[in-house]
Amino acid sequence: MLLRFYGAARMVTGSKHLIETESGLKVLLDCGMFQGGGPDYRELNSHFGFDPREIDHVILSHAHIDHSGLLPLLVAEGFGGKIWATPASIDLCEIMLLDSAHIQESDLKYVNQRRRKRGEEEIKPLYDEDDVNRTLLKMRSVPYHTRHELNDELAFTFYDSGHIIGSAGVYLEINESNESSTLFFTGDIGRPGDIILRSPEPFPQADFILCESTYGDRLHDDASLSMDRLQKVVQETCVMKKGKVIIPAFSVDRTQELIYMLDQLARSGKLPHIEVFVDSPLSVKATEVMAAHESDFNPKILDYIKKDGNAFEFPGLHYITDVVDSKKLNSRKEPCIIISASGMAEAGRIKHHIANNIENEKNCILIVGYATPSSLGGALRRGEETVTIFGREFEVKAQVEVMDAFSAHADYKEIIAYLKCQDPIKVKKLFLVHGEYDTQQIFKTKLQEIGFHSIDIPELGDTYEHP
């Protein structure tokens, strides 16, 4: 077995790990886009490091763009195999990949306008809607806990990882002439006690583990206090200062968590009488997809839905899809909450909302998720006094609040708890992926302390060969 790392190696985005068996079968775990790194990441996204025509199968852990976002480019460059994913992941990919194609086209309009003025060659999108549609035709559904054989050498099973709807860890059984071995790819690990999804579930003993490490050096805020904190931010900003709360939020799971939390505050009379706008066509569609997959929800929210009828709808909540209605929010003077994508504030309508509100001290920008250091969201998390949006510098006068309790990624204690289903002595090699290198070094020490004896932190392009 050969294992090669083509993404999310000493970085958080671009998940791509290639397995090659003894017979030459090539299976790609995820095909994600590098995000949040500017022009350097565009170069990384333009070149896989392998020939897409040689890949036999893709197994997708979940639909987030940093895990699925280069699938259409893979297809455009000659991939002819099948893409295996859970039913909910396929439904999400249909809307998220189309949205990715549209965002690329829209964002490049501004970039290419400037390039034309400078006499520079225009940049083309990585892929278009036709590439996405051809990708969707290659996707095949595999439910959780259903063993699926690709050939005599390799079979896989999905286990619920509790990260977003449809997310999965991938358990692979590899049978080669010399020996049989097992490999588990965690994908992204969710948090126990998620307010919507089931907790991450245990997985069978594995010989090799590819483990995410996004928050391998820190602990999250107490999630039980997040609703009170959200209510406090809204009260101080919208009621006391008569300002707006602007929330960059990932369209899948994070937006729905916020809506559900605001729904509960509204039903209990704790939410001030202000308008709430979900301004993202993708978020609106993602909410519909999630509602269609209630079977993946935890019992607590299912009980709430039985009593309330809808966890994602309450008086004063408005879903915005039309761009004209989105632009009207910029001239709105009344206090309100605006939830918009993307979560890292790197693309989409949220950039316009931040640009229009960041220099008003009455407003608050609430960061509720991970953002790469080089992204706009990362700059705001760090407390930068000025930021650049659409090529223009803005002074950060609005209050910036960070709430890590909303994170869909497990912190280091939660990852360790997730790995307790494994006997560390039986794990021949554990690879840390999907994390910044400094974080991974700290997490490696923590894993060694609980008995994992052979831990690697691969670099981009590294190869591991198991005899």
N, C-alpha and C positions, 0 to 999 in steps of 0.2 A: 504494500500500500504506500502510495506517495500522497503527501498532503502539502499543498502549496497555498500561500497566503497572498491574495491579490487585493485585499481591502480590509478596512477596520483593523489594521495591524499598527499598533502604537498610535492609533487615532480612533475617533469614535464613529465616523461614518464610512460608507463605501463597502459594506459587508460583502465579501466574496472569498470563498474558500473552496479550492478544487481538490477533489479526491480522484486519484487514478488507481485502479485495481491492477492486479497482475496481468489480466488479459488485455488491458488497455482501455477498459470502460472508464469514461470520464464523467463525473457527476459534480456539478457546481452547487454548493450550498450558498444560497442567496446570490443576488446580482444587483447590489445596491449602488446608489449614486453617492459620490463624495459631495458633502454639503458644507456650506459656511466658510469656505476657504478662498473665495474670490477667484481670480484668473488662474492661480496655480491648480485649483481643484478642477477647473474646466479642462486643463491639459490631462489630468489624471482620468477624468471621465471619458475622454476621447480615445483612450488606448487601454484595452483590457490587460495586455501583457500575455495573452494567449489567443489562439485562433478560435473564434466562436463556432466555426464550422466543425471543430473537433469535439465539441461538447455533446454528450449523448443525452443528458438529463439535467434539469435544474430542480432542486428541492428548496422551496421557499419557506422560511420560518414565519414571516408575516409581511404585511402589506406596506409598512412604512417605507418611504421613498429611499431612505439610506440602506434599505434591504432589497427593495424591488425595482428601484427607479431606473436601472439600466437594462432591464429586460427587453424593452422595445429596441434599444440599440443592438443588443445581442442578436435579436431576430433580424434586424436590418442588415447585420453583417454576416448572416448566413447560418445561424443556429437553426437546426432542423428537428430537434427533439421535442420532448414534452416537458411541461413545467408543472410540478406537483405541489399542491397547497391545500389547506383546509377550505371548506365551503365558504366561510365568512371571509377568508383572505382573498379568495377569487372575486367575491362581490366587491370588496374594497378596492382591489386592484383595478377593476373596471372604471371606477370613478377617479381613483388617485393617479393612475397613469395618464388618463386623458387630461386631468387637471395639470399634471406635470408638463405635458406637451404644450398646453395652452399658455402656461406661465412662461415657459421658455420663449415662445413666440412673442408674447406680450412684452416681457422684459427686454428682449433683444431689439425691439423697436426703438427704445430709448438709447440703448447702447449703439446701435447701428446709425442712428441719426447723428450722434457725435462722431462716429468713425467716418461717415461720409463727409462731414465738414472738414475733417482732418485729412481727407484723401486716402483713408485706410480701407482695406478690404473688409467687407461685411462678414459678420459671424453668423453661421447657420445653426439652427437648433440641433441638438443631438439626435432628435427624432421627431416625427410628426404623428398626427392622429391615425394615419393609415398604418404606421408601424405598430401603434398601440393595438389597433383592432386585429392585426395579424398575430400579435402576441397573445391576446385573449383567446384566440382560437386554439392555441397550443396548451392552454391551462387545463389541468385535470384535477378533480376533487377527490381528496382522501380524508375521511373523518378521523377524529381523534381515536386512538387505540386500535386502529385497523392496520394490521401488518400488510405491507405491499411490496411484492418482489419486483425488482427491475430486471434482474436476470438471475442465473444460478449463483452468482457471486455476491449480490448485494440486495438487501431488503431494508425497508425503513418503516418506522412507526412514529406518529405524531403524539406528543403529550402536551397538555394545556400548560402554557407558561404564564398565563394571567397578565400579559403585558398590554395588549389591545385585543379587541374582538378578533377571534380566529388565530391569535398568535400561538406558536408551538415551538417546543424543543423537539429536535429530531434525533431519534435513536436509530443508529445504523448497525446492521449485522453484516459483516464482511467475511466471506468464505473464500479463501485462496488455497492453493495446493498445499502450502506448508502448514497453515494454521487458520483458525477462525478467530476473529477479533470483533470487538464492538466499540463504537464511537458515538458519543453524545454531543450534539451541538445545541447549546442552550438557547440560541437566538438571543432575544432580549428577555430578561427575567423581570416579571412583574412583582408587585408587592402583596404580601399577605394582608387580607382585610380590605382589599380594594372596594370602593363603595358601589361599583357596578359589576365587576367581573369576579369570577371564582379565583381563589388563591392558586398560585403555581403548584402543580402536583408533582409528587415524587416520580422518579424514572428508574429503570432497571440499572443494575451495576454495569459500569462501562470500563473498558480498558483505557480508552482515551477520551478526554473531555475538552471541547472548545468552549470556554466560559467567558461570557461578557464581563466587563469590569468598569463600566461607566462611572459608578460611584464607589469604587473599591477603596477609597480613602476617607469616606465621610458617612455621617449618619443624617437621616432626614429629620425634619421637625415632626413633632407628634401629630399624626394625621387626625387624631380625634379633636384637635383644637382648630383645624383648618376652617371649618364653617364659621366659628366665632371670629376668627381672624379676617375672613372674607367680609363678614358683616360689618366689622369695625372699619375696614378700609372703605367700604361703600358709604357708611355713615359719615366718616370724617370728610371724605372727598365730595360726595354728592349732596349731602344735607348741610354740613357745616360750611364748606368752602364753595358750594354751588358749582363744582367742577365735574369733569368726566373721568371715569375709570376706563383706561384703555388696556385691554388684556390680549397680548399675543398668545395664541393657544394652538396647539396641534389640532387639526381638524378631527382626528379620530381619538376617541377616549377622553382626552383632556377637555375639549370643548363640552362633551356630554357630561363629564363630571361636574364642570362648573354649572351647566344648566340644571342638572339634578340637584345640586347644592342650593342654587338660587330658588329652585322650585320648592324645596323643603322650607327655606327661609320665608318664601312668599306664603306658603300654606299655613305656616305657624304665626304669621303676622309680624315677623322680625325684619322683613325686607321693606325699606322705605318705598313709597309710591313713586318710583322712577321707571323710566323705560329702559329695557334691556334689548340690545340689538346683536344678533349673531350675524355678522356681515362676512359671509364666505359661502359661495355656492357649494364648495366641497364639503364644508361643515354641515350644511343642510342635508346634502345627499348622504353623508356619513351617518348622520343621526337616523335617517330612514333605514340605512343598512343595519345599524345596531339594533333598532327596534324590530327588524325582521329576524334577528338572531337572538331573541330573548332566551333561548335555551342555553346560551353560554353565560347568562347572568347568574349572580349569586342569589341565594334564597331571600336575603333581606330586601333587595330592590324588587324582586318578583312579588313579594308580599306587599310592598309599597304600591306597585303598579295595580295590584288587585283592588286596593283601597282607593287609590287616587285616579286610576284610569290611564294616566300618561305621566311618566317621570320627566318628560322633556317638553312640557307645555304648561304655561301659567299666565295669568293676566299681566299684560305689560311686556311680554316677550314677543319679539318680532324677528323672523328669519328673513334676511335680506339676500337676494340673489341678483337683482338687476343693478347694473353699474350706475345708473342714474340715481337710484335710491341710495346707493353707497356714497356717492358724491354729496348728496344732500346732508349726510351726517356731518360733513366737514364744516358746514355753515350753521349747524344747529347750535344754539346758545344754551339751551336748557341742560341741566345735569342729566347724565345717562351713563350706562355701562355699554361699552362696545367690545365684543369678543370677536377676534378676527385672526385668520391664518396669515403667515405661518408662525409656528411656535418660536422659531429662532429669529423672527422678524427679518428674514432675509429675502422674502419674496411675497407677492400677493398684496392684498388690500391693506394689510396691517401697516406696511411701510408708509402709505399715504396718511393713515390715521395718526401714526406717531409723528410724522413730519408736521401735521396740522395742529398738534396738541402739545408737543414736547416743550415749547417755549412759553407755556402758560403755567404759572406756579399754582394755579387752582387745581390743576389736573393731576392725576396719578397714573403712572404706567406700572402695571402689576405683572411681574414676571413669574410664571407658574410652572416652568419646566426647564430642562437642560438646554443650554445654548453653547455652541462651540465658541472658544475664546475669540476667534476672528470674526464672528458674526455681529450684527447690530445688537441682537439680544445679549450676546456675551459682553459687549461694551457697556450696555446698560446695567447688567449684573455687577460689573466691576466698579460702577460708580463714576464712569468717565464724565467729565464736565462738558465736553463737546462730542458730537457724533456726526458722521457723514451719511447723508441719505440722498440718493439720486444725484450724487456728485456735489451736493451743497452741505456746508457745515452748519449744524444747529447747536445752539446752547441748550444744555439740559436744565431747564428751570422747573419742569414738572417733578413732583415727588416720584421716586422710583422705589417700589417695594418688591421684595423677593419672597416667594412662598414655596419652599422646596417640598413641603408636605404633599403637594399635588403630583410629585414625580411618579411616572409610570415605571421607572427603573428601581429595582431593589437597591438598598444601600448595602454596605459591606456586611453588616450583621445579618441582613435578610438573605444575601447571597450565601453566606456560610450556613445559615439554617436550611436553605434550599439544597445545599450539597450534602446535608447530613444523611440523605438516603444512600450515600456511597461509603464504601469502606476505602479510606484513602490509600491503604497499603496495596489494594488491588488495582488502583489506577496507575498505569504505567507512565503516563505522561498527561499533564494538564497544561493546556495552552491558554494564555490570557489574551483575549481579543477585545475589540470594541471598547477601547479606553485610551486615555492619554498616558504616555509612558511613565511620567512621574507618579501618577495614580496607580498604575499597574505594579510598579516596584514596591510601593507600600502594601498593596493588596497581596502580592506574592509572599511577603513576610508573614502576613496574617494567616495565609493558607498553610504555610510551612509550620506554623505554630499548632495547627490542628491536625497535622499528620500527612499532608500531601508532600511527597518527597521529591518529585521531579516536575518542576514547573518551568515552562518556557514562555518568553514574551517575544513572539516572532516579529520581525521587521517585514515591511512590504517587499514581496518577492521571495521570501524565505521558503525553503523546501524542507520537509521532514520525511524521511524514508524509514518505514518500519520493515525490518527484514522478515 
